[in-house]
Amino acid sequence: MKQDAGNSLDLVDIKEIKESIVIVKDGSFRQIIMVGGLNFSLKSDEEQAIITGGYQTFLNSIDFPLQILVHSRKVNIDGYISTLTLRRDEEKAAILQNQIDEYIKFIKGFVEKNAIMEKVFLVVIPYHPSGGGGGIKNMSGSLPFFGGAKKSEAEVKAKSKEDADKVFGEQLAQMNQRTTQAINGLAGIGLETTILNNEQLVELFYNFYNPQTIEKKTAPATAG
């Protein structure tokens, strides 16, 4: 079983999730925006033309690749059923209790025969940090007279973490610039957007990799 789990994890290309960023194993970043929908067919011809033109403007203004996804998932009605059950238990009139019971049975039976689906619209913003290790850093690691006195292992680790946090902060700023540009462009079309946080990202990928399960209300794990 442990071997199978290891092989399964090898197929997942995610290294970690932090600061609302998906860090891929190759070191690149992904930020995911959830976008609200609009009913295009109910718009007038003039409104449709404005929306179409705004979408073209948005695409032309983006100078980096992005991915647009439509994710369909089953709706979890457990919370709704629990609310109905609580309402039934609080109801004192027997006739209303029976009506709520019948309604609960109807909803459960309907969902068993007909999967209730929800569509989620996502825009994935990528960012590939340029370059690898710095030249001075590499030189100081190979030439012993760079850096003065020899530092303890703890000091080296602390310094390495400090440097890594600084680099990540700079890369995160670049990532946020792209995300802000995309959000502003989508707002120009009249679309509401939400940047998925760590927990929401974990839940999203849980459902991506477990499509056979009912949509969960909360994520099964926390992100780093």
SVG drawing of the C-alpha trace seen along z (x, -y; Angstrom):
<svg xmlns="http://www.w3.org/2000/svg" viewBox="-51 -48 91 50">
<polyline fill="none" stroke="black" stroke-width="0.4" points="0.0,0.0 2.8,-2.4 4.4,-1.8 1.1,-2.5 0.7,-5.7 4.1,-6.8 3.5,-6.1 0.3,-8.1 2.0,-11.0 4.6,-11.0 1.7,-11.7 0.8,-14.9 2.9,-17.8 2.3,-20.0 5.2,-20.7 3.4,-22.8 0.7,-25.4 1.3,-28.6 0.4,-32.3 -2.5,-31.3 0.1,-30.1 0.4,-26.6 4.1,-25.8 4.8,-23.2 7.7,-20.7 9.6,-22.5 9.7,-25.7 7.0,-27.6 4.0,-29.2 0.2,-29.1 -2.4,-31.4 -6.0,-30.5 -8.9,-32.9 -12.5,-31.9 -14.7,-33.9 -18.4,-34.5 -20.6,-33.8 -23.1,-35.9 -26.0,-34.9 -24.9,-36.0 -28.1,-34.8 -30.3,-37.1 -28.3,-40.2 -29.4,-42.5 -27.5,-42.5 -25.8,-45.7 -24.8,-44.3 -23.5,-41.1 -21.4,-43.2 -20.0,-45.2 -19.1,-42.0 -17.5,-40.4 -15.5,-43.5 -14.4,-43.7 -13.3,-40.1 -11.2,-40.7 -9.7,-43.7 -8.9,-41.6 -7.2,-38.9 -5.2,-41.4 -4.0,-43.2 -2.5,-40.1 1.2,-39.6 1.5,-36.2 -0.2,-32.8 -3.1,-31.9 -5.5,-28.9 -9.3,-29.2 -11.1,-26.2 -14.7,-25.2 -14.8,-22.7 -18.1,-20.7 -18.6,-19.1 -21.3,-17.5 -23.1,-19.7 -23.0,-18.5 -26.5,-18.8 -25.7,-17.3 -25.8,-20.7 -29.2,-21.5 -30.6,-18.2 -29.2,-18.9 -30.9,-22.3 -34.2,-20.7 -33.9,-18.0 -33.2,-20.6 -36.3,-22.6 -38.4,-19.5 -37.2,-18.7 -38.1,-22.2 -41.5,-22.2 -44.3,-21.4 -47.1,-20.9 -47.3,-17.3 -48.6,-18.0 -45.7,-20.3 -43.3,-17.7 -44.7,-15.2 -44.5,-17.7 -40.8,-18.4 -40.1,-14.6 -41.7,-14.1 -39.7,-16.9 -36.5,-15.5 -37.3,-12.1 -38.0,-13.7 -34.8,-15.6 -32.7,-12.5 -34.5,-10.4 -34.0,-13.1 -30.3,-13.4 -29.8,-9.7 -31.2,-9.5 -30.0,-12.9 -26.6,-14.3 -26.8,-18.0 -23.9,-19.6 -22.3,-23.0 -20.0,-24.7 -17.0,-26.7 -15.1,-29.0 -11.4,-29.3 -8.5,-31.4 -5.1,-30.0 -2.2,-32.5 1.3,-31.0 4.6,-32.5 8.0,-31.0 10.8,-32.6 13.8,-33.3 17.3,-32.0 18.6,-29.6 21.2,-30.0 23.1,-33.3 26.7,-33.5 28.1,-34.9 26.2,-32.3 27.8,-29.6 31.2,-31.1 31.0,-31.5 30.1,-27.9 33.2,-26.8 35.9,-29.3 36.6,-29.0 37.9,-32.6 34.6,-34.1 32.4,-34.9 35.2,-35.3 35.0,-33.1 33.4,-29.7 29.7,-29.7 27.9,-27.1 25.4,-24.8 22.5,-26.5 23.7,-29.9 24.0,-28.6 20.5,-27.2 19.1,-30.4 20.8,-32.4 19.6,-30.1 16.0,-30.3 16.3,-34.1 17.6,-34.3 14.9,-31.8 12.2,-33.9 13.5,-37.1 13.6,-35.5 10.1,-34.0 8.8,-37.5 10.2,-39.0 8.7,-36.3 5.4,-36.6 5.3,-40.3 5.8,-39.5 3.1,-36.8 0.7,-39.3 1.3,-41.8 0.1,-39.3 -2.9,-38.4 -3.9,-42.0 -3.7,-42.6 -6.0,-39.7 -8.5,-40.7 -8.7,-44.2 -9.3,-43.0 -12.1,-40.6 -13.6,-43.4 -13.8,-45.5 -16.2,-42.8 -18.3,-43.0 -17.1,-39.7 -16.5,-39.2 -13.4,-37.4 -12.0,-35.7 -8.4,-34.5 -8.5,-31.0 -6.8,-30.8 -4.7,-27.8 -7.7,-25.9 -9.8,-26.4 -6.9,-25.3 -6.4,-22.1 -10.2,-21.4 -10.1,-22.2 -7.3,-19.8 -8.8,-17.2 -11.9,-17.2 -9.7,-17.2 -7.9,-14.1 -11.1,-12.4 -13.8,-13.1 -15.8,-10.2 -16.5,-11.7 -19.2,-14.1 -18.0,-17.7 -16.8,-18.3 -17.7,-21.5 -14.3,-21.7 -10.9,-20.7 -9.6,-17.3 -6.2,-18.8 -4.4,-22.1 -1.8,-23.6 1.7,-24.6"/>
</svg>
